[in-house]
Amino acid sequence: MKPTRQGGIANPVQFSANYKIAEVAKRMGIQDLSKMQITTRQLYHALKITPGAVNAPQTFQFFQDVNTVKFPLTNLTENKLQAGEAIAVERMYLSIIQTLPGNPMKVLEVQPMEFYPDFAPFLRSDLDLNIDRQTVTKRVNTTSFYAPFNKDANWGTQIFDGVQFKNYGQSVYHLDNSFVIIPQIEFSVTLTTPSITTVPNPNTDWYIMLNIEGLGCLFNPKGNY
C-alpha cells in the first residue's frame, strides 16, 4: 500500500526504505536509481582517540576526511557515494578498536563502546547526521545507543576475567525515520563528547568507529540479482 502524506508524515503506513530512496532521488532529478542493484549497505569510518583536557568537550567528525585513511578504518574514498549508489540510513552503532601503534592494519581487538570505563563519555555524547550541509538528526543522545536505554536492544552475557559476569547488550540504534544519501552528495556525522582524559593502554592506538547501515543500491548496468 502506498503511504499518504499528512503534515509531512507518512500516514497511515511509514515509507519503506526503497520507496524513500526512489522518491528522494526523483526529487533530486535522478531517475534511474530504481533500476540499480538493491543491497544491504554499510558505511564506516574510525577516528583516533586522543586524550584531551578535563572539562573540554571533544568533537569527532566522521566521514569528512576519509580520503586520508583506508581499510580497516573506512570503506570509503570520499564523503559521498558514487554514481548509481544510495543508502537509506536505518541503523548506526559505535565501537572501540585497539591497534598496534601507528599500524591500524594490526587490529588487537574490537569491543562495544561501553567495554572500557575510560570511554564512558561516549555513552553521553550528542550525534548529528548532516547531508548536503543540512542537519537531519539533531543532537541524538548516544545514551539511546546503550543497551539499558535502547528500546531495540537484545541482551547477551559475556564472561569477563573468567570469573565475573558482565552483561553486554545489542547497542545498535534504530532510527525511527530513514534518511537517504544519494550519489554525489556530501555527508558527515559529528559526535560531540565530554572529554576523554585517559585510554586503557597508552602504548597502543585507540579508535572510535561509527557504522551506519541500511537498505542501499549499487550501480548495475546489466541487471539485478
HELIX and SHEET records of a PDB file:
HELIX    1   1 ALA A   17  ARG A   27  1                                  11    
HELIX    2   2 LEU A   33  LYS A   35  5                                   3    
HELIX    3   3 VAL A   66  THR A   68  5                                   3    
HELIX    4   4 PRO A  117  ARG A  124  5                                   8    
HELIX    5   5 THR A  142  SER A  144  5                                   3    
HELIX    6   6 ALA A  147  PHE A  149  5                                   3    
SHEET    1   A 2 THR A   4  GLN A   6  0                                        
SHEET    2   A 2 ILE A   9  ASN A  11 -1                                        
SHEET    1   B 4 GLN A  37  LYS A  48  0                                        
SHEET    2   B 4 ASP A 205  LEU A 218 -1                                        
SHEET    3   B 4 ALA A  86  LEU A 100 -1                                        
SHEET    4   B 4 ASN A 103  PRO A 112 -1                                        
SHEET    1   C 4 GLN A  37  LYS A  48  0                                        
SHEET    2   C 4 ASP A 205  LEU A 218 -1                                        
SHEET    3   C 4 ALA A  86  LEU A 100 -1                                        
SHEET    4   C 4 TYR A 173  ILE A 181 -1                                        
SHEET    1   D 4 GLN A  58  PHE A  62  0                                        
SHEET    2   D 4 PHE A 187  THR A 193 -1                                        
SHEET    3   D 4 ASP A 126  ILE A 131 -1                                        
SHEET    4   D 4 GLN A 134  ASN A 141 -1                                        
SHEET    1   E 2 TRP A 155  PHE A 160  0                                        
SHEET    2   E 2 GLN A 164  GLY A 169 -1                                        
END                                                                             
